[in-house]
Amino acid sequence: MGITKKVSLTLSQENWEWLDEKAQGNRSKFLREIVWNALGNENEWSNQAYLGYAIAGAKKLGYDDEKIHELVRAIYGEFDTKSVPEAEDIYRESDY
């Protein structure tokens, strides 16, 4: 299956209780699944994928190539200044 490495994990009592409940007696399997899911989500999403969505949406709205280029550059610049949670907050707090 893979390489076994020992780790030490510090959590609050409440977090350990939650983990043990979810793990149903097999912490190793549960934590492995969490890591696999996190890796899967990371591999499915990328800045390029997001830009592809933005380009497709802009084309659907009839933006010309110059406006699409400006939009892509503006979004690309935000990748370096905003974290994913910050971007999510901006969206949630918007009227869109």
Secondary structure as GFF3:
##gff-version 3
##sequence-region A 1 96
A	DSSP	alpha_helix	13	23	.	.	.	ID=ss1
A	DSSP	alpha_helix	27	44	.	.	.	ID=ss2
A	DSSP	alpha_helix	47	60	.	.	.	ID=ss3
A	DSSP	alpha_helix	65	79	.	.	.	ID=ss4
A	DSSP	alpha_helix	84	93	.	.	.	ID=ss5
###
